[in-house]
């Protein structure tokens, strides 16, 4: 019975090592400009809303408005960066997709 348990444990350990190694190794892309803008705008809006309104409601409203504004600014920054790269047209399915634009490919 002990031998059976040892073999079962070794088999399970072998399967676990295969599943961990079989996963694709993708590079993390990080946070988008829209996300960065929303976070910064939300934090700034919450602070300003709390100071102006002197309560939690003002902070919540300021945070929501700031997050929306920050998202819009981050989106415009992303579009500006894509325009500088010279590629605003959507890519074909064969091209490498990254943030709705061909990066370093001619569209």
Backbone atoms as SQL, in Angstrom:
CREATE TABLE atoms (id INTEGER PRIMARY KEY, chain TEXT, resi INTEGER, resn TEXT, atom TEXT, x REAL, y REAL, z REAL);
INSERT INTO atoms VALUES
  (1, 'A', 1, 'UNK', 'N', 0.821, -1.192, 0.000),
  (2, 'A', 1, 'UNK', 'CA', 0.000, 0.000, 0.000),
  (3, 'A', 1, 'UNK', 'C', 0.868, 1.261, 0.000),
  (4, 'A', 2, 'UNK', 'N', 1.995, 1.204, 0.741),
  (5, 'A', 2, 'UNK', 'CA', 2.882, 2.364, 0.766),
  (6, 'A', 2, 'UNK', 'C', 3.468, 2.637, -0.615),
  (7, 'A', 3, 'UNK', 'N', 3.827, 1.572, -1.342),
  (8, 'A', 3, 'UNK', 'CA', 4.393, 1.744, -2.670),
  (9, 'A', 3, 'UNK', 'C', 3.374, 2.389, -3.609),
  (10, 'A', 4, 'UNK', 'N', 2.128, 1.983, -3.480),
  (11, 'A', 4, 'UNK', 'CA', 1.071, 2.546, -4.317),
  (12, 'A', 4, 'UNK', 'C', 0.913, 4.042, -4.054),
  (13, 'A', 5, 'UNK', 'N', 0.926, 4.445, -2.795),
  (14, 'A', 5, 'UNK', 'CA', 0.807, 5.862, -2.434),
  (15, 'A', 5, 'UNK', 'C', 2.003, 6.661, -2.965),
  (16, 'A', 6, 'UNK', 'N', 3.181, 6.082, -2.879),
  (17, 'A', 6, 'UNK', 'CA', 4.380, 6.758, -3.368),
  (18, 'A', 6, 'UNK', 'C', 4.281, 6.949, -4.882),
  (19, 'A', 7, 'UNK', 'N', 3.854, 5.911, -5.596),
  (20, 'A', 7, 'UNK', 'CA', 3.713, 6.026, -7.049),
  (21, 'A', 7, 'UNK', 'C', 2.642, 7.028, -7.445),
  (22, 'A', 8, 'UNK', 'N', 1.538, 7.048, -6.716),
  (23, 'A', 8, 'UNK', 'CA', 0.470, 7.998, -7.013),
  (24, 'A', 8, 'UNK', 'C', 0.961, 9.432, -6.771),
  (25, 'A', 9, 'UNK', 'N', 1.652, 9.647, -5.682),
  (26, 'A', 9, 'UNK', 'CA', 2.185, 10.984, -5.388),
  (27, 'A', 9, 'UNK', 'C', 3.201, 11.422, -6.430),
  (28, 'A', 10, 'UNK', 'N', 4.069, 10.531, -6.852),
  (29, 'A', 10, 'UNK', 'CA', 5.041, 10.865, -7.895),
  (30, 'A', 10, 'UNK', 'C', 4.340, 11.169, -9.212),
  (31, 'A', 11, 'UNK', 'N', 3.306, 10.404, -9.536),
  (32, 'A', 11, 'UNK', 'CA', 2.563, 10.643, -10.765),
  (33, 'A', 11, 'UNK', 'C', 1.877, 12.004, -10.736),
  (34, 'A', 12, 'UNK', 'N', 1.260, 12.356, -9.617),
  (35, 'A', 12, 'UNK', 'CA', 0.595, 13.653, -9.482),
  (36, 'A', 12, 'UNK', 'C', 1.618, 14.785, -9.562),
  (37, 'A', 13, 'UNK', 'N', 2.750, 14.620, -8.915),
  (38, 'A', 13, 'UNK', 'CA', 3.795, 15.639, -8.980),
  (39, 'A', 13, 'UNK', 'C', 4.299, 15.797, -10.411),
  (40, 'A', 14, 'UNK', 'N', 4.440, 14.709, -11.126),
  (41, 'A', 14, 'UNK', 'CA', 4.865, 14.763, -12.531),
  (42, 'A', 14, 'UNK', 'C', 3.843, 15.518, -13.378),
  (43, 'A', 15, 'UNK', 'N', 2.560, 15.244, -13.165),
  (44, 'A', 15, 'UNK', 'CA', 1.519, 15.937, -13.920),
  (45, 'A', 15, 'UNK', 'C', 1.504, 17.430, -13.612),
  (46, 'A', 16, 'UNK', 'N', 1.714, 17.784, -12.359),
  (47, 'A', 16, 'UNK', 'CA', 1.721, 19.199, -11.996),
  (48, 'A', 16, 'UNK', 'C', 2.880, 19.938, -12.647),
  (49, 'A', 17, 'UNK', 'N', 4.030, 19.304, -12.715),
  (50, 'A', 17, 'UNK', 'CA', 5.167, 19.983, -13.357),
  (51, 'A', 17, 'UNK', 'C', 4.924, 20.155, -14.848),
  (52, 'A', 18, 'UNK', 'N', 4.241, 19.212, -15.468),
  (53, 'A', 18, 'UNK', 'CA', 3.938, 19.359, -16.889),
  (54, 'A', 18, 'UNK', 'C', 2.960, 20.492, -17.142),
  (55, 'A', 19, 'UNK', 'N', 1.957, 20.620, -16.296),
  (56, 'A', 19, 'UNK', 'CA', 0.962, 21.673, -16.524),
  (57, 'A', 19, 'UNK', 'C', 1.568, 23.044, -16.296),
  (58, 'A', 20, 'UNK', 'N', 2.447, 23.207, -15.344),
  (59, 'A', 20, 'UNK', 'CA', 3.062, 24.504, -15.100),
  (60, 'A', 20, 'UNK', 'C', 4.000, 24.897, -16.238),
  (61, 'A', 21, 'UNK', 'N', 4.702, 23.928, -16.813),
  (62, 'A', 21, 'UNK', 'CA', 5.626, 24.220, -17.896),
  (63, 'A', 21, 'UNK', 'C', 4.936, 24.368, -19.237),
  (64, 'A', 22, 'UNK', 'N', 3.724, 23.864, -19.366),
  (65, 'A', 22, 'UNK', 'CA', 3.018, 23.911, -20.641),
  (66, 'A', 22, 'UNK', 'C', 2.340, 25.258, -20.892),
  (67, 'A', 23, 'UNK', 'N', 2.283, 26.121, -19.911),
  (68, 'A', 23, 'UNK', 'CA', 1.617, 27.404, -20.082),
  (69, 'A', 23, 'UNK', 'C', 2.453, 28.318, -20.973),
  (70, 'A', 24, 'UNK', 'N', 1.744, 29.114, -21.770),
  (71, 'A', 24, 'UNK', 'CA', 2.438, 30.043, -22.660),
  (72, 'A', 24, 'UNK', 'C', 3.124, 31.136, -21.857),
  (73, 'A', 25, 'UNK', 'N', 4.270, 31.520, -22.300),
  (74, 'A', 25, 'UNK', 'CA', 5.006, 32.572, -21.624),
  (75, 'A', 25, 'UNK', 'C', 4.791, 33.868, -22.380),
  (76, 'A', 26, 'UNK', 'N', 3.857, 34.665, -21.897),
  (77, 'A', 26, 'UNK', 'CA', 3.563, 35.933, -22.548),
  (78, 'A', 26, 'UNK', 'C', 4.092, 37.069, -21.705),
  (79, 'A', 27, 'UNK', 'N', 4.502, 38.104, -22.373),
  (80, 'A', 27, 'UNK', 'CA', 5.031, 39.267, -21.679),
  (81, 'A', 27, 'UNK', 'C', 3.872, 40.135, -21.212),
  (82, 'A', 28, 'UNK', 'N', 3.949, 40.602, -19.987),
  (83, 'A', 28, 'UNK', 'CA', 2.906, 41.484, -19.482),
  (84, 'A', 28, 'UNK', 'C', 2.968, 42.823, -20.209),
  (85, 'A', 29, 'UNK', 'N', 1.797, 43.323, -20.553),
  (86, 'A', 29, 'UNK', 'CA', 1.737, 44.566, -21.295),
  (87, 'A', 29, 'UNK', 'C', 1.711, 45.786, -20.382),
  (88, 'A', 30, 'UNK', 'N', 1.376, 45.612, -19.153),
  (89, 'A', 30, 'UNK', 'CA', 1.288, 46.756, -18.257),
  (90, 'A', 30, 'UNK', 'C', -0.067, 47.426, -18.351),
  (91, 'A', 31, 'UNK', 'N', -0.178, 48.552, -17.735),
  (92, 'A', 31, 'UNK', 'CA', -1.450, 49.256, -17.694),
  (93, 'A', 31, 'UNK', 'C', -1.529, 50.232, -18.868),
  (94, 'A', 32, 'UNK', 'N', -2.709, 50.357, -19.430),
  (95, 'A', 32, 'UNK', 'CA', -2.906, 51.204, -20.607),
  (96, 'A', 32, 'UNK', 'C', -2.893, 52.681, -20.202),
  (97, 'A', 33, 'UNK', 'N', -2.703, 53.569, -21.174),
  (98, 'A', 33, 'UNK', 'CA', -2.763, 55.003, -20.871),
  (99, 'A', 33, 'UNK', 'C', -4.133, 55.420, -20.340),
  (100, 'A', 34, 'UNK', 'N', -5.197, 54.759, -20.818),
  (101, 'A', 34, 'UNK', 'CA', -6.527, 55.077, -20.315),
  (102, 'A', 34, 'UNK', 'C', -6.649, 54.703, -18.845),
  (103, 'A', 35, 'UNK', 'N', -6.087, 53.554, -18.493),
  (104, 'A', 35, 'UNK', 'CA', -6.129, 53.119, -17.100),
  (105, 'A', 35, 'UNK', 'C', -5.334, 54.027, -16.186),
  (106, 'A', 36, 'UNK', 'N', -4.153, 54.423, -16.649),
  (107, 'A', 36, 'UNK', 'CA', -3.334, 55.343, -15.858),
  (108, 'A', 36, 'UNK', 'C', -4.055, 56.668, -15.654),
  (109, 'A', 37, 'UNK', 'N', -4.663, 57.181, -16.730),
  (110, 'A', 37, 'UNK', 'CA', -5.390, 58.443, -16.621),
  (111, 'A', 37, 'UNK', 'C', -6.571, 58.339, -15.681),
  (112, 'A', 38, 'UNK', 'N', -7.285, 57.220, -15.739),
  (113, 'A', 38, 'UNK', 'CA', -8.443, 57.036, -14.862),
  (114, 'A', 38, 'UNK', 'C', -8.022, 56.955, -13.391),
  (115, 'A', 39, 'UNK', 'N', -6.920, 56.268, -13.126),
  (116, 'A', 39, 'UNK', 'CA', -6.455, 56.137, -11.741),
  (117, 'A', 39, 'UNK', 'C', -5.994, 57.489, -11.191),
  (118, 'A', 40, 'UNK', 'N', -5.178, 58.195, -11.970),
  (119, 'A', 40, 'UNK', 'CA', -4.668, 59.483, -11.516),
  (120, 'A', 40, 'UNK', 'C', -5.798, 60.490, -11.385),
  (121, 'A', 41, 'UNK', 'N', -6.682, 60.523, -12.383),
  (122, 'A', 41, 'UNK', 'CA', -7.805, 61.452, -12.333),
  (123, 'A', 41, 'UNK', 'C', -8.761, 61.147, -11.202),
  (124, 'A', 42, 'UNK', 'N', -9.015, 59.867, -10.956),
  (125, 'A', 42, 'UNK', 'CA', -9.905, 59.483, -9.862),
  (126, 'A', 42, 'UNK', 'C', -9.342, 59.853, -8.504),
  (127, 'A', 43, 'UNK', 'N', -8.044, 59.620, -8.326),
  (128, 'A', 43, 'UNK', 'CA', -7.422, 59.973, -7.045),
  (129, 'A', 43, 'UNK', 'C', -7.427, 61.486, -6.842),
  (130, 'A', 44, 'UNK', 'N', -7.042, 62.216, -7.871),
  (131, 'A', 44, 'UNK', 'CA', -7.032, 63.677, -7.758),
  (132, 'A', 44, 'UNK', 'C', -8.423, 64.235, -7.554),
  (133, 'A', 45, 'UNK', 'N', -9.399, 63.690, -8.278),
  (134, 'A', 45, 'UNK', 'CA', -10.774, 64.151, -8.118),
  (135, 'A', 45, 'UNK', 'C', -11.342, 63.844, -6.746),
  (136, 'A', 46, 'UNK', 'N', -10.988, 62.703, -6.187),
  (137, 'A', 46, 'UNK', 'CA', -11.467, 62.344, -4.858),
  (138, 'A', 46, 'UNK', 'C', -10.894, 63.281, -3.790),
  (139, 'A', 47, 'UNK', 'N', -9.620, 63.588, -3.931),
  (140, 'A', 47, 'UNK', 'CA', -8.992, 64.516, -2.972),
  (141, 'A', 47, 'UNK', 'C', -9.617, 65.899, -3.086),
  (142, 'A', 48, 'UNK', 'N', -9.738, 66.384, -4.319),
  (143, 'A', 48, 'UNK', 'CA', -10.316, 67.714, -4.518),
  (144, 'A', 48, 'UNK', 'C', -11.773, 67.752, -4.067),
  (145, 'A', 49, 'UNK', 'N', -12.539, 66.720, -4.391),
  (146, 'A', 49, 'UNK', 'CA', -13.936, 66.676, -3.984),
  (147, 'A', 49, 'UNK', 'C', -14.096, 66.598, -2.479),
  (148, 'A', 50, 'UNK', 'N', -13.216, 65.875, -1.819),
  (149, 'A', 50, 'UNK', 'CA', -13.263, 65.795, -0.356),
  (150, 'A', 50, 'UNK', 'C', -12.913, 67.114, 0.296),
  (151, 'A', 51, 'UNK', 'N', -11.940, 67.818, -0.263),
  (152, 'A', 51, 'UNK', 'CA', -11.561, 69.111, 0.306),
  (153, 'A', 51, 'UNK', 'C', -12.622, 70.178, 0.046),
  (154, 'A', 52, 'UNK', 'N', -13.207, 70.154, -1.123),
  (155, 'A', 52, 'UNK', 'CA', -14.214, 71.169, -1.449),
  (156, 'A', 52, 'UNK', 'C', -15.534, 70.877, -0.758),
  (157, 'A', 53, 'UNK', 'N', -15.975, 69.608, -0.799),
  (158, 'A', 53, 'UNK', 'CA', -17.279, 69.260, -0.245),
  (159, 'A', 53, 'UNK', 'C', -17.266, 68.979, 1.239),
  (160, 'A', 54, 'UNK', 'N', -16.130, 68.736, 1.828),
  (161, 'A', 54, 'UNK', 'CA', -15.974, 68.440, 3.257),
  (162, 'A', 54, 'UNK', 'C', -16.773, 67.216, 3.692),
  (163, 'A', 55, 'UNK', 'N', -17.041, 66.281, 2.776),
  (164, 'A', 55, 'UNK', 'CA', -17.713, 65.044, 3.152),
  (165, 'A', 55, 'UNK', 'C', -17.372, 63.940, 2.154),
  (166, 'A', 56, 'UNK', 'N', -17.881, 62.747, 2.433),
  (167, 'A', 56, 'UNK', 'CA', -17.579, 61.596, 1.594),
  (168, 'A', 56, 'UNK', 'C', -18.274, 61.707, 0.246),
  (169, 'A', 57, 'UNK', 'N', -19.467, 62.270, 0.219),
  (170, 'A', 57, 'UNK', 'CA', -20.201, 62.407, -1.033),
  (171, 'A', 57, 'UNK', 'C', -19.438, 63.232, -2.049),
  (172, 'A', 58, 'UNK', 'N', -18.840, 64.323, -1.598),
  (173, 'A', 58, 'UNK', 'CA', -18.037, 65.154, -2.498),
  (174, 'A', 58, 'UNK', 'C', -16.832, 64.400, -3.029),
  (175, 'A', 59, 'UNK', 'N', -16.225, 63.577, -2.184),
  (176, 'A', 59, 'UNK', 'CA', -15.066, 62.793, -2.613),
  (177, 'A', 59, 'UNK', 'C', -15.477, 61.750, -3.652),
  (178, 'A', 60, 'UNK', 'N', -16.634, 61.121, -3.451),
  (179, 'A', 60, 'UNK', 'CA', -17.099, 60.123, -4.413),
  (180, 'A', 60, 'UNK', 'C', -17.425, 60.754, -5.763),
  (181, 'A', 61, 'UNK', 'N', -18.117, 61.867, -5.731),
  (182, 'A', 61, 'UNK', 'CA', -18.470, 62.546, -6.977),
  (183, 'A', 61, 'UNK', 'C', -17.206, 63.055, -7.672),
  (184, 'A', 62, 'UNK', 'N', -16.311, 63.665, -6.916),
  (185, 'A', 62, 'UNK', 'CA', -15.052, 64.145, -7.491),
  (186, 'A', 62, 'UNK', 'C', -14.216, 63.016, -8.061),
  (187, 'A', 63, 'UNK', 'N', -14.192, 61.875, -7.382),
  (188, 'A', 63, 'UNK', 'CA', -13.443, 60.721, -7.869),
  (189, 'A', 63, 'UNK', 'C', -14.015, 60.173, -9.169),
  (190, 'A', 64, 'UNK', 'N', -15.347, 60.112, -9.240),
  (191, 'A', 64, 'UNK', 'CA', -15.991, 59.604, -10.455),
  (192, 'A', 64, 'UNK', 'C', -15.746, 60.544, -11.636),
  (193, 'A', 65, 'UNK', 'N', -15.910, 61.839, -11.404),
  (194, 'A', 65, 'UNK', 'CA', -15.688, 62.808, -12.478),
  (195, 'A', 65, 'UNK', 'C', -14.216, 62.818, -12.883),
  (196, 'A', 66, 'UNK', 'N', -13.330, 62.764, -11.906),
  (197, 'A', 66, 'UNK', 'CA', -11.894, 62.744, -12.205),
  (198, 'A', 66, 'UNK', 'C', -11.485, 61.486, -12.964),
  (199, 'A', 67, 'UNK', 'N', -12.064, 60.340, -12.612),
  (200, 'A', 67, 'UNK', 'CA', -11.739, 59.102, -13.315),
  (201, 'A', 67, 'UNK', 'C', -12.207, 59.164, -14.761),
  (202, 'A', 68, 'UNK', 'N', -13.396, 59.697, -14.973),
  (203, 'A', 68, 'UNK', 'CA', -13.898, 59.842, -16.343),
  (204, 'A', 68, 'UNK', 'C', -13.035, 60.780, -17.164),
  (205, 'A', 69, 'UNK', 'N', -12.688, 61.904, -16.574),
  (206, 'A', 69, 'UNK', 'CA', -11.827, 62.860, -17.275),
  (207, 'A', 69, 'UNK', 'C', -10.443, 62.298, -17.534),
  (208, 'A', 70, 'UNK', 'N', -9.904, 61.597, -16.569),
  (209, 'A', 70, 'UNK', 'CA', -8.582, 60.986, -16.745),
  (210, 'A', 70, 'UNK', 'C', -8.585, 59.923, -17.824),
  (211, 'A', 71, 'UNK', 'N', -9.679, 59.163, -17.912),
  (212, 'A', 71, 'UNK', 'CA', -9.787, 58.154, -18.967),
  (213, 'A', 71, 'UNK', 'C', -9.790, 58.816, -20.342),
  (214, 'A', 72, 'UNK', 'N', -10.550, 59.896, -20.461),
  (215, 'A', 72, 'UNK', 'CA', -10.624, 60.604, -21.739),
  (216, 'A', 72, 'UNK', 'C', -9.249, 61.157, -22.126),
  (217, 'A', 73, 'UNK', 'N', -8.553, 61.746, -21.179),
  (218, 'A', 73, 'UNK', 'CA', -7.217, 62.281, -21.453),
  (219, 'A', 73, 'UNK', 'C', -6.250, 61.152, -21.831),
  (220, 'A', 74, 'UNK', 'N', -6.312, 60.019, -21.106),
  (221, 'A', 74, 'UNK', 'CA', -5.454, 58.879, -21.432),
  (222, 'A', 74, 'UNK', 'C', -5.760, 58.307, -22.806),
  (223, 'A', 75, 'UNK', 'N', -7.041, 58.285, -23.176),
  (224, 'A', 75, 'UNK', 'CA', -7.422, 57.789, -24.490),
  (225, 'A', 75, 'UNK', 'C', -6.879, 58.698, -25.584),
  (226, 'A', 76, 'UNK', 'N', -6.965, 60.012, -25.372),
  (227, 'A', 76, 'UNK', 'CA', -6.420, 60.946, -26.354),
  (228, 'A', 76, 'UNK', 'C', -4.900, 60.816, -26.465),
  (229, 'A', 77, 'UNK', 'N', -4.236, 60.547, -25.346),
  (230, 'A', 77, 'UNK', 'CA', -2.789, 60.342, -25.371),
  (231, 'A', 77, 'UNK', 'C', -2.445, 59.097, -26.182),
  (232, 'A', 78, 'UNK', 'N', -3.209, 58.034, -25.988),
  (233, 'A', 78, 'UNK', 'CA', -2.979, 56.806, -26.747),
  (234, 'A', 78, 'UNK', 'C', -3.173, 57.050, -28.242),
  (235, 'A', 79, 'UNK', 'N', -4.228, 57.754, -28.597),
  (236, 'A', 79, 'UNK', 'CA', -4.497, 58.040, -30.004),
  (237, 'A', 79, 'UNK', 'C', -3.400, 58.924, -30.599),
  (238, 'A', 80, 'UNK', 'N', -2.911, 59.869, -29.804),
  (239, 'A', 80, 'UNK', 'CA', -1.828, 60.732, -30.265),
  (240, 'A', 80, 'UNK', 'C', -0.558, 59.921, -30.502),
  (241, 'A', 81, 'UNK', 'N', -0.254, 59.010, -29.587),
  (242, 'A', 81, 'UNK', 'CA', 0.930, 58.164, -29.745),
  (243, 'A', 81, 'UNK', 'C', 0.807, 57.273, -30.977),
  (244, 'A', 82, 'UNK', 'N', -0.388, 56.742, -31.221),
  (245, 'A', 82, 'UNK', 'CA', -0.587, 55.904, -32.401),
  (246, 'A', 82, 'UNK', 'C', -0.446, 56.719, -33.683),
  (247, 'A', 83, 'UNK', 'N', -0.925, 57.955, -33.642),
  (248, 'A', 83, 'UNK', 'CA', -0.808, 58.810, -34.826),
  (249, 'A', 83, 'UNK', 'C', 0.662, 59.115, -35.109),
  (250, 'A', 84, 'UNK', 'N', 1.459, 59.301, -34.053),
  (251, 'A', 84, 'UNK', 'CA', 2.892, 59.545, -34.229),
  (252, 'A', 84, 'UNK', 'C', 3.582, 58.332, -34.826),
  (253, 'A', 85, 'UNK', 'N', 3.101, 57.134, -34.480),
  (254, 'A', 85, 'UNK', 'CA', 3.662, 55.914, -35.045),
  (255, 'A', 85, 'UNK', 'C', 3.272, 55.753, -36.510),
  (256, 'A', 86, 'UNK', 'N', 2.281, 56.525, -36.968),
  (257, 'A', 86, 'UNK', 'CA', 1.884, 56.483, -38.366),
  (258, 'A', 86, 'UNK', 'C', 0.924, 55.380, -38.718),
  (259, 'A', 87, 'UNK', 'N', 0.145, 54.933, -37.760),
  (260, 'A', 87, 'UNK', 'CA', -0.761, 53.832, -38.033),
  (261, 'A', 87, 'UNK', 'C', -2.060, 54.031, -37.278),
  (262, 'A', 88, 'UNK', 'N', -3.070, 54.521, -37.942),
  (263, 'A', 88, 'UNK', 'CA', -4.373, 54.684, -37.296),
  (264, 'A', 88, 'UNK', 'C', -5.406, 53.705, -37.842),
  (265, 'A', 89, 'UNK', 'N', -5.121, 53.047, -38.963),
  (266, 'A', 89, 'UNK', 'CA', -6.084, 52.123, -39.549),
  (267, 'A', 89, 'UNK', 'C', -6.071, 50.809, -38.783),
  (268, 'A', 90, 'UNK', 'N', -7.220, 50.138, -38.679),
  (269, 'A', 90, 'UNK', 'CA', -7.243, 48.836, -38.021),
  (270, 'A', 90, 'UNK', 'C', -6.423, 47.818, -38.808),
  (271, 'A', 91, 'UNK', 'N', -5.824, 46.879, -38.137),
  (272, 'A', 91, 'UNK', 'CA', -4.956, 45.905, -38.780),
  (273, 'A', 91, 'UNK', 'C', -5.763, 44.733, -39.312),
  (274, 'A', 92, 'UNK', 'N', -5.171, 44.012, -40.223),
  (275, 'A', 92, 'UNK', 'CA', -5.782, 42.782, -40.705),
  (276, 'A', 92, 'UNK', 'C', -5.570, 41.697, -39.658),
  (277, 'A', 93, 'UNK', 'N', -6.256, 40.580, -39.842),
  (278, 'A', 93, 'UNK', 'CA', -6.141, 39.499, -38.871),
  (279, 'A', 93, 'UNK', 'C', -4.756, 38.867, -38.874),
  (280, 'A', 94, 'UNK', 'N', -4.003, 39.039, -39.967),
  (281, 'A', 94, 'UNK', 'CA', -2.662, 38.462, -40.042),
  (282, 'A', 94, 'UNK', 'C', -1.644, 39.290, -39.273),
  (283, 'A', 95, 'UNK', 'N', -1.931, 40.565, -39.084),
  (284, 'A', 95, 'UNK', 'CA', -0.962, 41.452, -38.448),
  (285, 'A', 95, 'UNK', 'C', -0.981, 41.277, -36.944),
  (286, 'A', 96, 'UNK', 'N', 0.066, 41.726, -36.329),
  (287, 'A', 96, 'UNK', 'CA', 0.158, 41.698, -34.876),
  (288, 'A', 96, 'UNK', 'C', -0.696, 42.815, -34.299),
  (289, 'A', 97, 'UNK', 'N', -1.627, 42.457, -33.415),
  (290, 'A', 97, 'UNK', 'CA', -2.517, 43.453, -32.838),
  (291, 'A', 97, 'UNK', 'C', -1.993, 43.901, -31.484),
  (292, 'A', 98, 'UNK', 'N', -2.001, 45.183, -31.291),
  (293, 'A', 98, 'UNK', 'CA', -1.617, 45.733, -30.009),
  (294, 'A', 98, 'UNK', 'C', -2.312, 47.067, -29.843),
  (295, 'A', 99, 'UNK', 'N', -3.269, 47.122, -28.952),
  (296, 'A', 99, 'UNK', 'CA', -3.982, 48.343, -28.640),
  (297, 'A', 99, 'UNK', 'C', -4.636, 48.965, -29.878),
  (298, 'A', 100, 'UNK', 'N', -5.321, 48.131, -30.664),
  (299, 'A', 100, 'UNK', 'CA', -6.108, 48.544, -31.819),
  (300, 'A', 100, 'UNK', 'C', -5.255, 49.132, -32.952),
  (301, 'A', 101, 'UNK', 'N', -3.996, 48.826, -32.999),
  (302, 'A', 101, 'UNK', 'CA', -3.168, 49.401, -34.056),
  (303, 'A', 101, 'UNK', 'C', -2.004, 48.481, -34.360),
  (304, 'A', 102, 'UNK', 'N', -1.535, 48.569, -35.589),
  (305, 'A', 102, 'UNK', 'CA', -0.334, 47.817, -35.975),
  (306, 'A', 102, 'UNK', 'C', 0.868, 48.553, -35.414),
  (307, 'A', 103, 'UNK', 'N', 1.645, 47.898, -34.647),
  (308, 'A', 103, 'UNK', 'CA', 2.840, 48.504, -34.102),
  (309, 'A', 103, 'UNK', 'C', 4.027, 48.110, -34.997),
  (310, 'A', 104, 'UNK', 'N', 4.668, 49.122, -35.528),
  (311, 'A', 104, 'UNK', 'CA', 5.849, 48.978, -36.377),
  (312, 'A', 104, 'UNK', 'C', 5.568, 48.118, -37.614),
  (313, 'A', 105, 'UNK', 'N', 4.314, 48.131, -38.071),
  (314, 'A', 105, 'UNK', 'CA', 3.952, 47.461, -39.305),
  (315, 'A', 105, 'UNK', 'C', 3.271, 48.473, -40.199),
  (316, 'A', 106, 'UNK', 'N', 3.404, 48.307, -41.486),
  (317, 'A', 106, 'UNK', 'CA', 2.711, 49.219, -42.397),
  (318, 'A', 106, 'UNK', 'C', 1.306, 48.693, -42.616),
  (319, 'A', 107, 'UNK', 'N', 0.323, 49.549, -42.395),
  (320, 'A', 107, 'UNK', 'CA', -1.073, 49.133, -42.537),
  (321, 'A', 107, 'UNK', 'C', -1.518, 49.256, -43.974);
